[in-house]
Structure formats: C-alpha cells, structure tokens
Amino acid sequence: MKIVAIIVLVVIALFLLLPILSGSASIPEDFSAMEIGDFISGYVHYWFTALRRIF
C-alpha cells in the first residue's frame, strides 16, 4: 500500500512540476489576475502541446 501512495505522489508532482521546470509556466511573483492568468495559460498550453505530440 505504501508503494502505491508513493507512486501516486510522484505522478502528481510530475504533473504539477513539469510545466514549471520546462519554462512554459512561470511561477507568479504576486497574486494579481494577470500573473495567475499567465501561469494557468502556460500550464494549459504545455499539457495541450505534450498531449498533441503523444497522440
């Protein structure tokens, strides 16, 4: 049971960190609407591009 929990945590961490580490989604410096919007759009754009390349 512990190994499944660790694997799930690693998958979630990769899902969240890959766009940030690749530079597609920059971490917002403040919590303004523009900064958060840029972060979310970079995040979504990364996963759309990754899924498009896979399929």
N, C-alpha and C positions, 0 to 999 in steps of 0.2 A: 504494500500500500504506500509506503514511503517513496518508493522509486517512481510511482505514478504521479505523486504530488510534485516531486522534483522535476519530472519531465514536463508537466503542465506549467509549472512556474517558468521554466526555461523557454518554452514556446511563447508564453505571454510576454516575457521580457524581450525576446527577439522580435515579436510583432510590434512592440512599442518602441524599441530602440533602433531597429534597422533604418527607418527613415531619418532619424536624428543623426545617426553615425554616418550615413551616406551624404548628408548635407542637404537633402531635399526639404526637410522641415527644420527650420531653425528654432531654437528654444526662445520663447518670448521673454524679452527683458522686463517688460511691465505687463500689466493686465488690461491694456487698452483693447478695444474691439478690433482695431486694425492689426495689432500684433497677434492676437489669438486667431483672427481670420487667416492671416498669412501662415501661421503654424498649421492650422487644420487643412488649408488648401494644399500646402506642401505635403502633408501626411497622406491625404487622399490621392493626390497626384502620383506619389511614389507607389502606392499599392495598385492603382489602376495601371500604371506602366509595368509593374512587375507581373501582374496577372495577365496583361496583354502579351507579354513576352513568353509566359509559360504556356498559354493556350494559343 
